[in-house]
């Protein structure tokens, strides 16, 4: 008799456990869900392993500091497929790498399609200011001008905080 009661208690405990667990194991997370979890946890390099969409791969690469990879991801193979958001993000990637001409061209393309794009306007001004040669600093001679020019392709981490955030 005691074994019968213990058996029924075990069955009831198992039923309660399964009913509690079932909603949590009902749906397998997708690769995108896993990637977003990594992005939210501040691990964009790990998110890159699970992302397939070029836009999201570009965002993850940008957040991971892989600006050259982000540039490749944001560039569409066919120019007709290039979105405004990807063009804007492409400008951000170029700006952080010190490729100011390319960044300005990307922001100008965005403004051609949406002249009131506030972030593109802001970033274009930031890039124009960063692209000025040191001898244009008013009141400074060449010897006392700060070193602001960089080699093309050199990453400029100090410009990144001034840029409006990347669009998704």
C-alpha positions, -999 to +999 in steps of 0.1 A: +000+000+000+028+024+009+045+017-024+013+024-043+010+059-026+047+066-032+043+056-069+013+080-073+032+108-056+061+102-080+037+103-110+021+136-098+056+151-091+067+142-127+035+156-142+039+189-123+076+191-134+068+184-171+039+209-171+063+235-157+091+227-182+070+222-213+065+259-222+102+265-218+113+236-241+084+238-266+102+261-290+138+258-299+156+291-302+165+301-337+200+311-348+187+347-348+174+344-313+208+331-301+226+359-320+204+386-305+210+372-270+248+375-277+243+411-290+223+421-259+250+405-237+276+426-254+292+398-274+288+408-310+317+386-322+298+355-310+266+369-326+284+369-360+286+331-358+248+328-359+237+356-382+229+351-419+214+385-429+240+409-442+225+439-424+226+422-391+261+408-398+272+443-405+258+456-373+274+429-353+308+434-371+306+472-364+298+467-328+326+441-325+351+467-339+355+449-372+349+479-394+363+466-426+340+435-423+311+458-415+318+478-447+317+446-468+285+435-451+268+469-456+278+470-493+251+454-516+263+434-545+238+452-567+235+489-561+197+487-567+196+465-535+214+491-514+191+504-487+192+538-470+200+522-436+228+502-451+242+532-469+241+552-436+258+524-417+284+521-445+292+558-439+296+551-402+321+523-410+341+544-434+342+573-409+355+552-381+382+538-404+393+573-414+379+570-450+363+604-448+356+609-486+338+575-487+319+584-455+308+617-469+297+601-502+276+576-483+260+603-461+253+624-492+236+594-509+214+590-478+205+627-479+197+625-516+170+600-508+160+616-475+171+652-472+158+654-436+177+624-422+189+640-390+216+614-382+231+616-416+232+654-414+249+652-380+274+626-390+282+644-423+291+675-402+312+654-378+331+638-407+336+671-425+351+686-393+374+655-388+385+656-424+398+692-423+436+693-426+454+706-395+466+738-413+429+750-414+429+754-377+424+792-373+451+810-354+476+781-353+508+779-372+520+746-387+544+737-358+517+741-331+488+725-350+477+692-335+483+660-354+448+652-367+454+638-401+457+600-402+466+576-429+437+563-450+424+531-434+436+538-399+408+533-374+397+565-356+382+553-323+378+589-311+353+598-339+330+569-331+314+585-300+306+616-320+287+597-347+250+591-344+243+555-336+241+528-363+207+521-378+191+487-380 
